[in-house]
């Protein structure tokens, strides 16, 4: 809570500075914070969203972006958003499941047949249904950004099969689903914040982690972990969310302007993401990382127990079936 208070004070200072520098009485300014590097495709898409929003609204709406954890971690930004101290943020659905429980379905390994299937679900009725899941917690989902597939990377040995994970401490997000998945594969899940992970890998607090290629590359974790195994166990999109305190005060016209700018940023980000994935894999290999492409079937078989646990919940069972049959 101390960190939330500190970031709240910082946000107040930023707000006061913005008001002292210009007359914003006729402009609706949306403050958006996130934890990603400015070179990340999601940040670039947000920059475009801000440009589009200003153009669409004729200058009546604008976006102020605070990247690189300036206002806190993903969880802290959600908490700031909930108390009305922040307007928008971007989080992984792995973090979002703590605030919108049914989103934990995205953490189930090998849920989607391929990337096209994932986009069909996210862009369709099921995806929208889950975006609306957090409204009771003062959170409204606006869109999904592509975050590719997550795979394991390790310091001392490659992961060719689930057996190679036995005894290894693997960093995961604060996600029950992620922890269950790593346990089912024989590893020891260790929740650590993203900002602390590089040092934790260096110091041997964990033996490895799991994430998508651009995150592995931009975080420079490849400097410590020299093995990247593309088992592609989960497809966890990022979610752009807005506080209901902001959304509810916007006029219908402002809501349309904002949603249009958001939607345009989605297609742009997906193009950037495809390029970023290719570049990331090329660059980490140049830096000496061994990229492994293991047989995914053994991983898929070992995680069936995770599905069995969720099938005991009728609502989750129905949701899983709807997604798989989409």
Buried (B, 14 or more C-beta within 10 A) or exposed (E): EEEBEEBBEBBEEBBEEEEEEEEEEEEBBBBBBBBBBEEBBBBBBBBBBBBBBBEBBEEBBBBBBBBBBBBBBBBBBBBBBBEEBBBBBBBBBBBBBBBBBBBBBBBBBBBBEEBEBBBBBBEEEBBBEBBEBBEEBBBBBBBBBBBBBBBBBBBEEBBBBBEBBEEBBBBBBBBBBBBBBBBBBBBBBBEBBBEEBBEBBEEEBBBBBBBBBBBBBBBEBBBBBBBBBBBBBBBBBBBBBBBBBBBEEBEEEBEEBBBBBBEBBBEBBBEBBBEBBEEBBEBBEEEEBEBBEBEBEBBBEBBEEBBEEBEEEEEBEEBBEBBEEB
